[in-house]
């Protein structure tokens, strides 16, 4: 997975909304999926690649009885998440873990997992499957996984539309060109068929699409 340095972290929350058209809607719908599926009074939610804590803050504010495990490879990212949790008064409900998911220690299994805008940084050379398998190992049977990633482009026009959407959201022309170059060189998207095969191989059921915008897709799949 990508490791964000301190300079990137400082601008992350501002830039991500320009880089991922529909970013706020993705998080709203992801929250809605979990709010509809999990008990209101108590649940344990795993957030893989928690970043600066966007998902944590949104869900913890809606469900005071829920607890969270938040992991990320970037210590600066989780430092921001920790500060935000402290400011929101939810720190006692959040376990933070810097490092690989397979080294996570603590209560398991979880009742749900979020893997939003993370797996597309992981090469599909066994490491993407390993990430999903490690996530599955943290979940109880029947628990939902919410998986959102850049999808393999259907055609060249899809990436151009993504670039235009980011430009309309305020990204400069040079930044758009750099973003499109990074999508080709630093991302490892898969198509829907490959995503389904990876989920099946790691103990998940069929995926249901709940979000799509500018080449990004989010699906929910249950741990078998």
C-alpha positions, 0 to 999 in steps of 0.5 A, a space after each residue: 500500500 502507498 505510504 504518504 509522507 508528511 508533506 502529502 498528509 498536510 494537503 491530503 484532505 483538501 486534495 483528495 476531493 479533487 482527485 476522487 470525484 464523488 469522494 464525499 458521496 462515497 463516504 456518505 453511502 459507505 456510512 449508510 451501508 454500515 448504518 443499515 446493516 449493523 446493530 445500533 447499540 454495539 459493533 466493532 468496525 475495522 478501517 483499513 487504510 484509515 488515513 486522517 480518520 474521515 470514516 472514523 469521525 463519520 461513523 463514530 458520530 452516528 453510532 456512540 456504541 460502536 468501537 473501531 480498529 483503524 490501521 494505516 502504513 503512514 504514521 503521519 496519517 494516523 497522527 492526524 486521525 488521532 488528533 481528530 479523534 481526541 478533538 471529537 472525544 471518541 479516542 476511547 473507542 478507537 484502537 490505532 495501529 501503524 503497520 501491516 494488517 497481518 501484524 494487528 493485535 487486539 480483539 477479533 473478529 470485527 463486525 464489518 470492514 472498510 477498505 476504501 481507496 486502498 487496494 488500488 495501490 497494491 499490485 495484483 501479484 499476490 499482494 492484493 489477494 493477501 490484503 483481502 485475505 488478511 482483512 477476511 481473517 479479521 471478520 466474523 462470518 456474515 460481516 460486510 466488507 466495503 471495498 472501493 477502488 479505481 477500476 481498470 479503465 473501460 476505455 481511454 475516454 474514461 480516464 479523460 473524463 476523470 481528468 476533466 471532472 478533477 479540473 472542474 473540481 479545481 485541480 490545475 491543468 498541470 496537476 491533472 496531467 500529473 494525476 493521469 500519469 500517476 494513475 497509469 504508473 502507480 495504481 494497480 486497478 482490476 476489472 469487475 471480473 478480477 475483483 470478483 475472483 479475488 473476493 471469492 478466493 479470499 472467502 467473500 461472497 458475490 459483490 454488490 455495487 453501491 457507488 460508481 463515479 469517474 472510474 471509481 467503484 465501491 462494492 459490498 461483499 459478505 464474509 462467508 
